[in-house]
């Protein structure tokens, strides 16, 4: 019986000193990246940051201006696209409309004269839970099902590396969230190396074990989703990946384990190991859900940073939580607070006088200035 052999794991990918210049425009600035075999890796960034160009370089659809690309330790920089051990799943499924689902998945295998193409195609369809629809035409499937066929068609070739270019972009939000979890579990099952490109931070965080945040042709920060979220190193990462309250001021005291930053007359303490820069003018921050709202000044306890008194200038109820915007004299901009609507903790109304606090260990200090 046909059998897709996934015992063999995907290959690692190495981009070394990649630079890509289009006429009059540099899309990729000196990119160095290693993606371990069998990992689910996301390249995350805003439109135009160079994600698709990176993917096209790996697929062999673009040539780097300089630098080398290695897959499984083999230099493929000068290898043509169709000879690379790579398959790509695009946002548009590009299924053949006149062929059945089964024939669509088996198409490439037949062309390459692989033994038992239909048996292998059935197995790939079972993996994406669509084997019962094998006889249908693409037009008879929903968008999410068509995307799963496109995935089966890519996986059936057992590429060492699967490239996914915004593959869920055409799906509605609910289906997209469902497909994210399915894609992740399929990747875990087949063990291939997935390189996924997206501008959706939640998508990258949900699926990938490692995320590289790209901005203007460079990687700003790379790490596990929790690491990037809890400890952003640049203002771009702190604001692109979720929301942050950021403050800029001068370091006034260097203690053995922390820095103290004077922000408009208020001292903000950040643990040394959570601050990327320890002297001069620095930007420090805290995530909105880490900030507590108080209706009276909290007693100083040395473990919390306290700001206030401020005033609530906006309240938005979002179901799970309420978002407060607070203005504090001496602090530029408005602070954002997410408070869980759990029935415990403080709540406030528009115009109320409030104090804000957060545990020192929840703050972070950036390498650049906000
Ligand atoms: P999106 O999410 O919108 O697809 P992206 O991060 O994938 O964005 P790329 O498609 O990689 O971005 O493009 C990066 C930059 O390179 C963009 O500013 C784009 O205009 C430019 N670019 C891409 N291809 C070419 C080309 N063939 N010639 C000139 N400039 C190009």
Boltz pocket constraint, residues with backbone or C-beta under 6 A from the ligand:
constraints:
  - pocket:
      binder: B
      contacts: [[A, 22], [A, 23], [A, 25], [A, 26], [A, 27], [A, 45], [A, 46], [A, 47], [A, 48], [A, 49], [A, 50], [A, 51], [A, 52], [A, 53], [A, 54], [A, 199]]
      max_distance: 6.0
